Amino acid sequence: MQDEITGSAAPSYEHGKAIARHVIYEVISAIDLRKTMREKLTRNDDVLLAGETSVQLTWPPYIIAIGKAAARMAATLDEILDGQIASGIVVAPTIPAARLERFRYFAAGHPYPNADSLAAAEAVVELVSGLGPSELVIFLISGGGSALFEKPLDPEISLKDLIEINRLLVTCGLPIEQINVLRKHLSAVKGGRLAAAAHPARQFTLYVSDVPDELPSMVASGPTMPDTTTVEQCYRLVEENNLVSKLPESIRKHFTNRTLQETPKPGAACFRSSQYVCLLSNHDAVDAAKSALERQGFLCEIESGEWDADYREVADSNLASLDALARRHPGRPVALVVGGEITCKVTGSGMGGRNQAFALYAAGKIEHQNRVVLSAGTDGRDGNSPSSGAVADGQTVSRARARGLDPARYLAESDSYYFFRTLGDTLDTGYTGNNVRDVRLWLDFGES
């Protein structure tokens, strides 16, 4: 089998980083939202079909799109419905140049909420609260909605307080599902409370998952889904992670006085006319990466497991699996694909994110080896940097030191972006308008 990058008989380490880059672009193409929605959604007269799920379109539906993929999802659904909608709202990080006529757009904040995040929530609640039992609202939910869409349950919680707690949560090292447990119980639109506001209307949620598959209600903190988490979990999380004293006073009082309100649970009346369909998840990205690597000539395996753990722990475990795979197939190019989101506590004031930190740490582990590692976010952004991730090989550390760069210092200063930018090894995919968690590639070329 020829290497599609080099034309050689087998993938070679010399072109390893180029191969890894090629694969991640194939992944981004495979999870294109418009293509996915056109394949999975069809309209048959007055019925909208999504796999085995069907929804009656007795009258034009209302459309609420929230998240990083909101604009594209809304535009594609509008195509599928031939523009036959009552009205809609799009809540996204940026407003597209071409806007749909019957939609209002809000340029909300991410990773921290802004004034439009609050204005969008008010507008959505106002729209859905007036719907009756015969009317249909279609929710298009994607990752990033937790920051983009917000209305505090307690009106004393200001925008400044919301920004402060979001900054605390996204930098403290907690996995996203634990962060969203806390967000749900502070919000009037998360944790199923938007569904409660829309009751008794019929509700259909199409979502793109950026969370573990078994936790769909964590996507955008589950505005339309039943919530199984509890206020007791919230109290325990802030106590165990020493967060109480760091919370803004308007929020801290609800933890010290134990006055958080419970979210709607499975079986609640507000969910009786609700249906849910997942359009894309991390599995789709991981499967696409595996197929692309096999086309390149690698014997490839998917590393199973929930990798919502510290990036160093995950890297060490991945390497042990790669070692075992290489031993089972001596002399053969082998690859490991890993999905999910690692945690990476911010320890400095630099620029970067969990994917670039992962690649930097891993570079030290594969020094002088014929191996390549790549870690990337499918949304095209990693932390506070403009890149989606980074790629490294066995020469990355020696090249860096030749330029006077100390890998350990850049890790400690949370400045992995500058490290890889200096070497020309950042991944600059651009904003993808989608997010199905991260993808990591480990390549072993079977060469001595």
LOBASE-383532 format. One line per 5 residues: number of its first residue (from 1); their letters; for each residue x, y, z of N, C-alpha, C. Coordinates in steps of 0.1 Angstrom, whole numbers, plus 2048, in hexadecimal, padded with zeros to 3 digits. Layout:
BEGIN
NUM) a) X Y Z X Y Z X Y Z; ...;
//
This chain:
BEGIN
1) mqdei) 809 7F4 800 800 800 800 809 80C 800; 806 816 7F8 80E 822 7F7 80A 82C 801; 813 834 805 811 83F 80E 80B 84B 805; 7FF 84F 808 7F8 859 800 7FF 867 800; 807 869 80B 80F 876 80C 81C 875 803;
6) tgsaa) 823 86A 804 830 869 7FE 831 861 7F2; 827 858 7F0 827 84F 7E4 830 843 7E7; 836 842 7F2 83F 837 7F5 837 82A 7F9; 83E 81F 7FA 837 812 7FC 831 811 80A; 835 819 813 82F 819 821 831 826 827;
11) psyeh) 829 82A 831 82B 837 837 838 838 83E; 83F 843 83C 84D 844 841 84D 84F 84C; 856 84D 856 857 856 861 85B 864 85C; 863 864 851 868 871 84C 85C 87B 849; 851 875 845 845 87D 842 83A 87B 84C;
16) gkaia) 83E 877 858 834 874 862 82B 87F 866; 830 88B 868 828 896 86C 81E 89A 861; 823 899 855 81A 89D 84A 80F 893 849; 812 886 84B 807 87C 84B 7FD 87F 856; 801 882 862 7F8 885 86D 7EF 891 86A;
21) rhviy) 7F5 89B 864 7ED 8A7 860 7E3 8A3 856; 7E7 89C 84C 7DE 897 841 7D2 890 847; 7D4 887 851 7CA 880 857 7C0 889 85F; 7C5 892 866 7BC 89B 86E 7B3 8A3 865; 7B8 8A7 859 7B0 8AE 84F 7A5 8A5 849;
26) evisa) 7A8 898 848 79E 88F 843 793 88D 84E; 797 88D 85A 78D 88C 865 784 898 865; 789 8A4 864 781 8B0 863 777 8B0 858; 77C 8AB 84C 773 8A9 840 768 89F 843; 76B 894 84A 762 889 84C 757 88E 856;
31) idlrk) 759 897 85F 74F 89B 868 748 8A8 864; 749 8AC 858 743 8B8 853 734 8B8 856; 72F 8C2 85D 721 8C2 862 717 8C3 857; 719 8CB 84D 70F 8CC 842 70D 8BE 83B; 718 8B8 838 718 8AA 832 711 8A0 83B;
36) tmrek) 714 8A1 847 70E 897 851 6FF 89A 852; 6FB 8A6 853 6EC 8A9 855 6E5 8A6 848; 6EB 8A8 83C 6E4 8A5 830 6E2 896 82E; 6EC 88E 834 6EB 87F 833 6E1 87A 83D; 6E0 880 849 6D9 87A 854 6CB 87F 855;
41) ltrnd) 6C8 88B 84F 6BB 891 851 6B4 892 843; 6A7 88E 843 6A0 88F 837 692 894 83A; 68C 89B 831 67E 8A0 832 675 898 828; 66B 892 82D 661 88B 825 653 891 827; 650 89B 81F 643 8A2 820 643 8AA 82E;
46) dvlla) 63A 8A6 837 639 8AD 844 640 8A5 84F; 64A 89D 84B 652 895 855 661 897 854; 667 89A 85F 676 89B 85F 67B 88E 865; 684 887 85D 689 87A 861 698 87C 865; 69C 876 870 6A9 875 874 6AC 867 879;
51) getsv) 6B1 85E 870 6B2 850 873 6A4 84A 875; 6A2 844 881 696 83E 884 68C 847 88B; 691 854 88D 689 85E 894 681 866 88A; 674 868 88C 66D 871 883 665 87B 88B; 664 887 885 65E 892 88B 654 899 882;
56) qltwp) 648 89A 886 63D 8A0 87E 640 8B0 87D; 63F 8B4 871 640 8C3 86E 632 8C8 86A; 629 8C7 874 61B 8CC 871 61B 8DB 86D; 623 8E3 874 625 8F1 871 634 8F3 870; 638 8FE 86A 647 901 86A 64C 902 878;
61) pyiia) 658 8FB 87A 65E 8FB 888 665 908 88B; 668 909 898 671 914 89D 67F 90D 89F; 689 914 89B 697 90E 89C 69F 916 8A6; 6A5 90F 8AF 6AF 915 8B9 6BC 90E 8B7; 6C6 915 8B3 6D4 90F 8B1 6DE 916 8BA;
66) igkaa) 6E4 90D 8C2 6ED 912 8CD 6FA 90A 8CC; 706 911 8CB 712 90A 8CC 71C 90F 8C1; 728 909 8C1 732 90C 8B7 72D 909 8A9; 725 8FF 8A8 720 8FA 89A 713 900 897; 70E 90A 89F 700 90E 89E 6FD 914 890;
71) armaa) 705 91D 88B 702 923 87E 701 919 873; 70B 910 872 70B 906 867 6FF 8FD 869; 6FC 8F9 875 6F0 8F0 877 6E3 8F6 873; 6E2 903 877 6D5 90A 873 6D4 90C 864; 6DF 90F 85D 6DE 911 84F 6DB 904 848;
76) tldei) 6E1 8F9 84C 6DE 8EC 846 6D0 8E8 848; 6CB 8E9 854 6BD 8E5 857 6B4 8EE 84F; 6B7 8FA 84E 6AE 903 846 6AE 8FE 837; 6B9 8F9 832 6B9 8F3 824 6B0 8E7 824; 6B1 8DE 82E 6AA 8D2 82E 69B 8D5 82F;
81) ldgqi) 697 8DF 836 689 8E3 838 684 8EC 82D; 68D 8EF 823 689 8F8 818 685 906 81D; 68B 90A 828 688 917 82E 67B 918 835; 674 90D 836 667 90E 83D 668 90C 84C; 66B 917 852 66C 918 861 664 925 865;
86) asgiv) 660 924 872 659 930 877 663 93B 87A; 66D 938 882 677 942 885 682 93A 88D; 68E 941 88E 699 93A 895 6A2 943 89C; 6AB 93E 8A4 6B5 945 8AB 6C2 93D 8AA; 6CD 943 8A6 6DA 93D 8A6 6E3 944 8B0;
91) vapti) 6E9 93C 8B9 6F2 940 8C3 700 93A 8C1; 709 942 8BC 716 93C 8B7 722 946 8BA; 72E 941 8BA 73A 94A 8BD 73B 955 8B3; 737 953 8A6 738 95D 89C 72B 95C 893; 728 968 88E 71C 969 885 721 967 876;
96) paarl) 71A 95E 86F 71E 95C 861 71B 968 858; 723 969 84D 720 974 844 712 973 83E; 70E 967 83A 701 964 834 6F8 960 83F; 6EE 968 842 6E4 965 84D 6D7 960 847; 6D0 957 84E 6C3 952 84A 6B9 95D 84E;
101) erfry) 6AF 95F 845 6A5 96A 847 69D 96A 854; 699 95E 858 690 95D 863 697 95B 870; 6A4 95C 870 6AC 95A 87C 6B1 966 883; 6B2 966 890 6BA 970 897 6C7 96A 89B; 6D2 972 89B 6DF 96D 89D 6E5 974 8A9;
106) faagh) 6EC 96C 8B2 6F3 972 8BD 702 96D 8BD; 70B 976 8BD 719 973 8BE 71D 972 8CC; 71B 966 8D2 71E 964 8E0 72C 961 8E3; 730 961 8F0 73E 95F 8F4 742 951 8F6; 74E 94E 8F3 754 941 8F6 763 943 8F7;
111) pypna) 76A 93D 901 766 934 90B 75E 93A 917; 75D 948 917 756 94F 921 74A 956 91C; 73F 956 923 733 95C 91E 735 96B 91C; 72D 971 914 72D 980 912 71E 985 913; 71C 992 910 70F 997 911 705 990 908;
116) dslaa) 70A 98C 8FC 701 985 8F2 6FD 978 8F7; 706 971 900 702 964 905 6F5 966 90E; 6F5 970 915 6E9 973 91E 6DD 977 915; 6E0 980 90B 6D5 985 903 6CF 97A 8FB; 6D7 971 8F6 6D2 965 8EE 6C9 95C 8F7;
121) aeavv) 6CD 95A 903 6C5 951 90C 6B7 958 90F; 6B7 965 911 6AB 96C 913 6A2 96B 907; 6A8 96C 8FB 6A0 96C 8EF 69A 95E 8EC; 6A2 954 8EF 69E 946 8ED 693 942 8F7; 694 946 903 68A 943 90D 67D 94A 90A;
126) elvsg) 67E 956 905 672 95E 902 66B 957 8F6; 673 952 8EC 66C 94B 8E1 666 93E 8E4; 66D 935 8EB 667 928 8EE 65D 928 8F8; 65D 932 901 653 932 90C 645 934 907; 644 93A 8FB 636 93C 8F6 631 932 8ED;
131) lgpse) 637 926 8EC 633 91C 8E2 629 912 8E9; 620 90D 8E0 615 904 8E5 618 8F6 8E2; 610 8EC 8E7 613 8DE 8E5 613 8D9 8D7; 60D 8E0 8CE 60D 8DC 8C0 619 8E1 8B8; 620 8EA 8BE 62B 8F0 8B7 638 8E8 8B9;
136) lvifl) 642 8EA 8B0 64E 8E2 8B1 65A 8EC 8B1; 663 8E9 8BA 670 8F1 8BB 67B 8E6 8B9; 684 8E9 8AF 68F 8E1 8AD 69C 8E7 8B2; 6A2 8E1 8BC 6AE 8E6 8C2 6BA 8DF 8BB; 6C4 8E8 8B7 6D0 8E3 8B0 6DB 8E7 8BA;
141) isggg) 6E1 8DC 8C1 6EA 8DF 8CC 6F8 8D9 8C9; 702 8E1 8CC 710 8DD 8CA 719 8E2 8D5; 725 8DD 8D5 72E 8E1 8DF 731 8F0 8E0; 734 8F5 8EC 737 903 8EE 72B 90A 8F3; 71F 904 8F2 713 90B 8F7 713 90F 905;
146) salfe) 71B 908 90D 71A 90C 91C 71F 91A 91E; 728 91F 917 72D 92D 918 724 936 90F; 721 931 903 71A 93A 8F9 70C 93E 8FD; 706 936 906 6F7 937 909 6F5 936 918; 6F1 941 91E 6F0 941 92D 6E6 94B 932;
151) kpldp) 6DF 946 93C 6D6 94F 944 6D7 94A 952; 6DD 951 95B 6DF 94D 969 6D1 94A 970; 6D0 940 978 6C4 93D 97F 6C2 948 98A; 6CD 94D 990 6CD 958 999 6D0 965 992; 6C6 96E 991 6C9 97B 98A 6D4 983 990;
156) eislk) 6D8 980 99C 6E3 988 9A2 6F0 984 99D; 6F1 979 995 6FE 975 98F 700 97D 982; 70A 985 982 70D 98E 977 715 988 96C; 716 98E 961 71E 989 956 72C 988 95A; 731 992 962 73F 991 967 741 985 970;
161) dliei) 737 981 978 738 975 980 738 969 977; 730 969 96D 72F 95D 964 73D 95B 95D; 743 966 959 750 965 952 75A 960 95C; 759 965 969 763 960 973 762 952 976; 756 94C 977 754 93E 97A 758 935 96E;
166) nrllv) 755 93A 962 758 932 957 768 932 955; 76E 93D 958 77D 93D 957 783 933 962; 77D 933 96D 781 92A 978 780 91C 974; 774 918 96E 771 90B 96B 779 905 960; 77B 90D 955 782 908 94A 792 907 94C;
171) tcglp) 797 90D 956 7A5 90D 959 7A9 905 965; 79F 8FF 96C 7A3 8F8 979 7A6 8E9 977; 7A4 8E4 96B 7A8 8D6 968 79D 8CC 969; 790 8D1 96C 785 8C8 96D 781 8C3 95E; 77D 8B6 95D 777 8B2 950 76A 8B9 94D;
176) ieqin) 767 8BA 940 75B 8C2 93C 74F 8BD 942; 74D 8B0 944 740 8AB 94A 73E 8B0 958; 749 8B2 960 748 8B7 96E 746 8C6 96D; 74C 8CD 964 74A 8DB 962 73B 8DE 95F; 735 8D6 957 728 8D8 953 71D 8D4 95D;
181) vlrkh) 721 8CB 967 718 8C9 972 716 8D6 97A; 721 8DD 97C 720 8EA 983 718 8F4 97B; 71B 8F5 96E 714 8FF 965 705 8FD 965; 701 8F0 965 6F3 8ED 964 6EB 8F2 970; 6F1 8F1 97B 6E9 8F5 987 6EA 904 98B;
186) lsavk) 6F1 90B 983 6F1 91A 984 6E8 921 97A; 6E3 919 970 6DE 91F 964 6CF 91D 963; 6C8 927 95D 6BA 926 95A 6B7 920 94D; 6C1 91D 945 6BF 917 937 6C7 90B 935; 6CF 906 93F 6D6 8FA 93D 6D0 8EE 945;
191) ggrla) 6D5 8E2 944 6D0 8D7 94C 6C1 8D4 94A; 6BC 8D6 93E 6AE 8D3 93B 6A5 8DF 93E; 6AA 8EA 943 6A1 8F5 946 69C 8FC 939; 6A3 8FB 92E 69E 901 922 692 8F9 91D; 693 8EC 91F 687 8E3 91B 67B 8E6 924;
196) aaahp) 67E 8E9 930 672 8ED 939 66C 8FA 934; 674 903 930 66F 910 92B 667 90E 91E; 66B 904 916 664 902 909 657 8F9 90B; 656 8F2 916 64A 8EA 918 63E 8F2 918; 633 8EE 911 630 8E1 90C 632 8DF 8FE;
201) arqft) 63A 8E7 8F7 63D 8E5 8E9 644 8D7 8E6; 642 8D2 8DA 649 8C6 8D6 658 8CA 8D4; 661 8C2 8D8 66F 8C6 8D7 678 8BB 8D1; 680 8BF 8C8 689 8B5 8C1 697 8BB 8C1; 6A0 8B4 8C7 6AE 8B8 8C9 6B7 8B0 8C0;
206) lyvsd) 6BE 8B7 8B7 6C9 8B1 8AF 6D6 8B7 8B5; 6DF 8AE 8B8 6EB 8B3 8BF 6F8 8AC 8BA; 703 8B4 8BB 710 8AF 8B7 718 8AE 8C5; 71C 8A2 8C8 722 8A0 8D5 731 8A3 8D6; 734 8AB 8E0 742 8AD 8E4 745 8A8 8F2;
211) vpdel) 73D 89E 8F6 73F 898 903 73F 889 902; 742 882 90D 741 873 90C 733 86E 908; 733 864 900 726 85F 8FA 71B 85C 904; 71F 858 910 715 854 91A 710 860 922; 715 86C 91E 711 878 925 70B 883 91B;
216) psmva) 701 880 914 6FC 889 90A 6F7 896 910; 6F2 896 91C 6ED 8A2 922 6F7 8AC 926; 704 8A8 924 70F 8B1 927 712 8BA 91B; 70D 8B7 90F 70F 8C0 903 709 8CD 906; 711 8D8 906 70C 8E6 909 705 8E6 916;
221) sgptm) 708 8DD 91F 702 8DC 92D 6F3 8D8 92C; 6F0 8D1 921 6E2 8CA 920 6D6 8D3 922; 6D5 8DE 91A 6C9 8E7 91C 6BC 8E1 91A; 6BB 8D6 911 6AE 8D0 90E 6AD 8C2 913; 6B7 8BD 91A 6B7 8AF 91E 6B5 8AD 92E;
226) pdttt) 6AF 8A2 932 6AE 89F 940 6BC 89F 947; 6BD 8A3 953 6CA 8A3 95A 6CA 899 966; 6D4 891 966 6D5 887 971 6DE 88B 97B; 6E5 896 97A 6EE 89B 984 6E6 8A2 98F; 6ED 8A5 99A 6E6 8AA 9A6 6ED 8B6 9AC;
231) veqcy) 6E6 8BD 9B4 6EC 8C8 9BC 6F7 8C3 9C5; 6F5 8B7 9CA 6FF 8B1 9D4 70C 8AF 9CC; 70B 8AB 9C0 718 8AA 9B8 71F 8B7 9B7; 717 8C2 9B5 71D 8CF 9B4 724 8D3 9C0; 71E 8D1 9CC 724 8D5 9D8 731 8CD 9DA;
236) rlvee) 730 8C0 9D7 73C 8B7 9D9 748 8BB 9CF; 744 8BF 9C3 74F 8C3 9B9 756 8CF 9BD; 74F 8D9 9C2 756 8E6 9C6 75E 8E4 9D2; 759 8DB 9DB 761 8D9 9E8 76D 8D1 9E5; 76C 8C6 9DD 777 8BD 9DB 782 8C4 9D3;
241) nnlvs) 77E 8CE 9CB 788 8D4 9C2 78C 8E2 9C8; 788 8E5 9D4 78C 8F1 9DB 788 8FE 9D3; 77C 8FE 9CD 778 909 9C5 76F 913 9CC; 76A 90F 9D8 760 918 9DF 765 926 9E0; 770 928 9E6 776 935 9E9 779 93D 9DC;
246) klpes) 77A 936 9D1 77D 93D 9C4 771 941 9BC; 765 93D 9C1 759 941 9BA 755 94F 9BC; 74F 956 9B2 749 963 9B5 73F 963 9C0; 73E 96D 9C8 735 96D 9D3 727 969 9D0; 722 96E 9C4 714 96C 9C0 711 95D 9BE;
251) irkhf) 71C 956 9BB 71B 947 9B8 71F 940 9C4; 729 944 9CB 72E 93D 9D7 723 93B 9E2; 71B 945 9E3 710 944 9EE 707 938 9EC; 705 934 9DF 6FC 929 9DD 703 91C 9E1; 710 91C 9E1 717 910 9E6 719 90F 9F5;
256) tnrtl) 71C 91B 9FB 71D 91B A09 710 91A A10; 705 91F A0A 6F8 91E A10 6F0 912 A0B; 6F6 90B A01 6F0 8FF 9FB 6E1 903 9F6; 6E1 90D 9EE 6D4 911 9E8 6D3 90F 9D9; 6DB 906 9D3 6DA 903 9C5 6CC 8FC 9C3;
261) qetpk) 6C6 8FF 9B7 6BA 8F8 9B4 6BC 8EC 9AB; 6B4 8E2 9AD 6B6 8D6 9A5 6B0 8D8 996; 6B7 8D1 98D 6B3 8D1 97F 6A8 8C7 97C; 6A1 8C9 970 697 8BF 96C 69D 8B1 96A; 696 8A7 96F 69C 899 96E 694 891 963;
266) pgaac) 69A 885 960 693 87C 956 685 879 95B; 67B 879 952 66D 877 956 665 883 959; 66C 88F 959 665 89B 95C 65C 89E 950; 651 8A5 953 646 8A8 948 64C 8AF 93C; 656 8B8 93F 65B 8C0 934 662 8B9 929;
271) frssq) 665 8AC 92C 66D 8A4 922 664 89A 91A; 657 89A 91D 64E 88F 918 64C 891 909; 64E 89C 903 64C 89E 8F5 659 8A1 8EE; 664 89B 8F4 672 89E 8EF 678 892 8E8; 67F 895 8DD 687 88A 8D7 695 88F 8D4;
276) yvcll) 69F 886 8D4 6AD 88A 8D3 6B4 881 8C9; 6BD 887 8C1 6C5 880 8B7 6D3 886 8B7; 6DD 87D 8B8 6EB 881 8B7 6EF 880 8A8; 6F4 88B 8A3 6F9 88C 895 707 887 894; 710 88C 89D 71E 889 89C 724 888 8AA;
281) snhda) 72E 87F 8AC 735 87E 8B9 743 87B 8B6; 74B 87A 8C1 759 878 8C0 75C 86A 8B9; 753 861 8BA 755 854 8B3 756 856 8A4; 74F 85F 89E 750 862 890 75D 867 88C; 763 870 894 770 875 891 77B 86B 893;
286) vdaak) 77A 863 89D 784 858 8A0 783 84E 895; 777 84A 891 776 840 886 77C 845 879; 77A 852 876 77F 858 86A 78E 858 86A; 794 85B 876 7A3 85B 877 7A8 84D 875; 7A2 843 87A 7A6 835 879 7A6 831 86A;
291) saler) 79B 835 863 79A 831 855 7A5 839 84D; 7A8 845 850 7B2 84D 849 7C0 847 84B; 7C3 843 857 7D0 83D 85A 7D2 830 853; 7C7 828 853 7C8 81B 84C 7CB 81D 83D; 7C5 827 837 7C8 82A 829 7D6 82F 827;
296) qgflc) 7DC 834 831 7EA 838 831 7F4 82C 833; 7EE 820 836 7F7 814 837 7FA 810 846; 7F3 816 84F 7F5 813 85D 7EC 808 862; 7F0 7FF 86A 7E8 7F6 872 7E3 7FE 87E; 7D6 801 87E 7D1 80B 888 7C7 805 892;
301) eiesg) 7C8 80A 89E 7BE 806 8A8 7B9 813 8AF; 7AD 812 8B4 7A7 81D 8BC 7A9 81A 8CA; 7AF 823 8D1 7B1 821 8E0 7A4 824 8E7; 79E 81A 8ED 792 81B 8F4 794 821 902; 789 826 908 78B 82C 915 786 83A 916;
306) ewdad) 782 83F 921 77E 84D 923 78A 855 927; 78F 85D 91E 79B 864 920 799 872 926; 790 874 92E 78E 881 935 796 881 941; 7A3 881 940 7AD 881 94B 7B8 88A 948; 7C1 88C 951 7CD 894 94F 7D5 890 943;
311) yreva) 7D9 89A 93B 7E0 898 92E 7EC 88F 930; 7F4 890 93B 800 888 93C 7FC 879 93F; 7F2 877 947 7ED 86A 94A 7E8 863 93D; 7E1 86A 935 7DC 865 928 7E7 862 91F; 7F1 86B 91D 7FC 869 914 804 85C 918;
316) dsnla) 806 85B 925 80E 84F 92A 806 842 927; 7F9 842 929 7F1 836 926 7F1 833 917; 7EF 83E 90F 7EF 83C 901 7FC 836 8FC; 807 83B 901 814 836 8FD 816 827 901; 811 823 90C 812 815 910 80A 80C 906;
321) sldal) 7FE 811 901 7F6 80A 8F8 7FD 80A 8EA; 804 815 8E6 80B 815 8DA 817 80B 8DA; 81E 80B 8E5 829 801 8E7 824 7F3 8E5; 819 7F0 8EB 814 7E2 8EA 80F 7DF 8DC; 809 7E9 8D5 805 7E7 8C7 811 7E5 8BE;
326) arrhp) 81C 7EC 8C0 828 7EB 8B8 82F 7DD 8BB; 82E 7D9 8C7 835 7CC 8CA 82D 7C0 8C3; 820 7C2 8C2 818 7B7 8BC 81A 7B7 8AD; 81F 7C2 8A7 820 7C3 898 82E 7C8 895; 839 7C1 899 846 7C7 897 849 7CA 888;
331) grpva) 84F 7D6 886 853 7DA 879 848 7E0 870; 83C 7E0 875 830 7E5 86E 82D 7F3 873; 829 7FC 86A 824 809 86F 817 807 876; 816 80C 882 80A 80B 88A 806 818 88F; 7F9 81A 892 7F3 826 896 7E9 824 8A1;
336) lvvgg) 7E7 82E 8AA 7DD 82E 8B4 7D5 83A 8B3; 7C8 839 8B3 7BF 845 8B3 7B8 846 8C0; 7B8 852 8C6 7B2 854 8D3 7A8 860 8D2; 79D 85F 8D8 793 86A 8D8 791 86F 8E6; 788 878 8E8 784 87E 8F5 78B 88B 8F8;
341) eitck) 78A 890 904 790 89C 908 798 89A 915; 7A5 89D 914 7AD 89D 920 7AB 8A9 928; 7B0 8A9 935 7B0 8B4 93D 7BE 8BA 93E; 7BF 8C7 93F 7CC 8CE 940 7CB 8DA 948; 7CF 8DA 954 7CE 8E6 95D 7D7 8F1 958;
346) vtgsg) 7D2 8FD 958 7DA 908 953 7E3 90C 95F; 7F0 90C 95C 7FA 90F 967 802 91C 963; 800 922 958 808 92E 954 7FF 937 94C; 805 942 947 7FE 94C 940 800 94C 931; 806 941 92C 809 940 91E 7FD 93D 915;
351) mggrn) 7FF 939 909 7F5 936 900 7F6 927 8FB; 7EA 921 8FB 7EA 913 8F7 7DD 90D 8FC; 7DD 8FF 8FC 7D1 8F8 901 7D5 8EA 903; 7CB 8E1 906 7CE 8D4 90B 7D4 8CB 900; 7D1 8CE 8F3 7D6 8C6 8E8 7E5 8C9 8E6;
356) qafal) 7E9 8D6 8E6 7F7 8D9 8E4 7FF 8D5 8F1; 7F9 8D6 8FC 800 8D1 908 803 8C2 908; 7F9 8BB 903 7FA 8AC 901 805 8A9 8F8; 805 8B0 8EC 810 8AD 8E2 81E 8B1 8E7; 81F 8BB 8EF 82C 8C0 8F4 831 8B5 8FF;
361) yaagk) 828 8B1 908 82C 8A7 911 830 89A 90A; 827 896 900 82A 889 8F9 837 88A 8F1; 83B 896 8EC 847 897 8E4 853 893 8ED; 853 896 8F9 85E 892 902 85E 883 904; 852 87C 903 851 86E 905 856 866 8F9;
366) iehqn) 855 86C 8ED 859 865 8E1 866 86A 8DB; 86E 872 8E3 87A 877 8DE 883 86D 8D9; 889 86F 8CD 893 866 8C6 88C 859 8C1; 87F 859 8C1 877 84D 8BC 871 851 8AE; 86F 846 8A6 868 849 899 859 848 89B;
371) rvvls) 855 852 8A2 847 853 8A5 842 861 8A4; 835 863 8A1 82E 870 8A0 822 870 8A9; 81F 87B 8AF 813 87D 8B6 80C 88A 8B2; 7FF 889 8B1 7F7 895 8AD 7EB 896 8B7; 7E7 8A2 8BB 7DB 8A4 8C3 7D4 8B0 8BF;
376) agtdg) 7C7 8AF 8BC 7C0 8BA 8B6 7B2 8BB 8BB; 7AC 8C7 8BC 79E 8C9 8BF 797 8CA 8B2; 78C 8C3 8B1 784 8C3 8A4 77D 8D0 8A1; 77D 8DA 8AB 777 8E7 8A9 781 8F1 8A3; 78E 8ED 8A2 798 8F6 89C 79E 8FF 8A6;
381) rdgns) 79A 8FE 8B3 7A0 907 8BD 7A5 8FF 8C9; 7B1 902 8CE 7B6 8FB 8D9 7B9 905 8E4; 7B1 905 8EF 7B3 90E 8FA 7B2 91D 8F5; 7BB 925 8F9 7BB 933 8F6 7C4 936 8E9; 7C7 92C 8E2 7CF 92E 8D6 7C7 92E 8C9;
386) pssga) 7CD 932 8BE 7C5 932 8B1 7C7 925 8AA; 7CE 91B 8B0 7D1 90E 8A9 7C8 904 8AF; 7C6 8F9 8A7 7BE 8ED 8AC 7C6 8E3 8B4; 7D3 8E4 8B3 7DC 8DA 8BA 7EA 8DB 8B5; 7F1 8D0 8B6 7FF 8CF 8B1 803 8C1 8AE;
391) vadgq) 80E 8C0 8A7 814 8B3 8A3 822 8B3 8A7; 827 8A7 8AB 835 8A6 8B0 83A 898 8AB; 848 897 8AA 84E 88B 8A7 85A 889 8B0; 862 87F 8AD 86E 87B 8B5 879 886 8B5; 878 88F 8AB 882 89A 8AB 87D 8A7 8B1;
396) tvsra) 871 8A8 8B5 86B 8B5 8BA 873 8BB 8C5; 876 8B3 8CF 87D 8B8 8DB 88B 8BC 8D7; 893 8B5 8CF 8A0 8B9 8CC 8A0 8C5 8C3; 896 8C7 8BA 895 8D3 8B2 892 8DF 8BB; 88A 8DD 8C5 886 8E8 8CE 893 8EC 8D6;
401) rargl) 89A 8E3 8DB 8A5 8E6 8E3 8B0 8ED 8DB; 8B1 8EA 8CE 8BB 8F0 8C5 8B7 8FF 8C3; 8AA 902 8C6 8A6 910 8C4 8A5 917 8D2; 8A9 910 8DC 8A9 916 8EA 89C 915 8F1; 893 90C 8EC 886 90B 8F2 886 8FF 8FC;
406) dpary) 882 902 908 881 8F7 913 873 8F2 914; 871 8E6 910 863 8E0 910 85C 8E1 91E; 864 8DE 928 85E 8DE 935 859 8EC 939; 861 8F6 936 85D 903 939 850 908 932; 84F 904 925 843 907 91E 837 900 923;
411) laesd) 838 8F4 927 82D 8ED 92E 829 8F4 93A; 833 8F7 943 82F 8FD 950 829 90B 94E; 82C 912 943 826 91F 941 81A 91F 938; 815 913 936 809 911 92D 80B 918 920; 816 917 91A 81A 91F 90E 81E 915 903;
416) syyff) 816 90A 901 81A 900 8F7 818 906 8E9; 80F 90F 8E7 80C 915 8DA 819 91B 8D4; 81F 924 8DC 82B 92B 8D8 836 921 8D5; 837 916 8DD 841 90C 8DB 840 906 8CD; 834 901 8CA 831 8FA 8BD 831 904 8B1;
421) rtlgd) 82D 910 8B4 82D 91A 8A9 83B 91D 8A5; 844 91E 8AE 852 920 8AB 858 915 8A2; 853 909 8A5 858 8FE 89D 851 8FB 890; 846 903 88E 83D 901 882 835 8F5 883; 831 8F0 88F 82A 8E4 891 81C 8E5 897;
426) tldtg) 817 8F2 897 809 8F3 89B 800 8EE 890; 7F3 8EA 894 7E9 8E6 88A 7E0 8F2 889; 7DF 8F8 87D 7D7 904 87B 7CC 900 871; 7C2 8F9 875 7B7 8F5 86D 7AD 900 86A; 7AD 90A 873 7A3 914 872 797 90F 87A;
431) ytgnn) 78E 919 87D 782 915 884 779 90C 87C; 775 901 881 76E 8F7 878 75F 8F8 879; 759 900 883 74B 901 884 745 8F4 889; 74D 8EB 890 748 8DF 895 751 8DB 8A1; 74C 8D2 8A9 754 8CD 8B4 74F 8C0 8B9;
436) vrdvr) 757 8B5 8B7 754 8A8 8BC 75F 8A3 8C5; 765 8AB 8CD 770 8A8 8D6 77D 8A7 8CF; 787 8A2 8D5 794 8A2 8D0 798 895 8C9; 7A2 895 8C1 7A8 889 8BB 7B7 889 8BC; 7BC 87D 8C1 7CB 87C 8C2 7CF 870 8BA;
441) lwldf) 7DA 872 8B3 7E1 868 8AA 7EE 865 8B0; 7F1 858 8B1 7FF 853 8B4 803 84A 8A8; 80F 84E 8A2 814 846 897 821 840 89A; 823 833 898 830 82C 899 833 826 88C; 83E 829 886 841 826 878 848 818 877;
446) ges) 84A 811 882 850 804 881 85E 804 87C; 865 80F 87C 873 810 877 87D 810 883; 888 80B 880 892 80A 88B 899 818 88C;
//
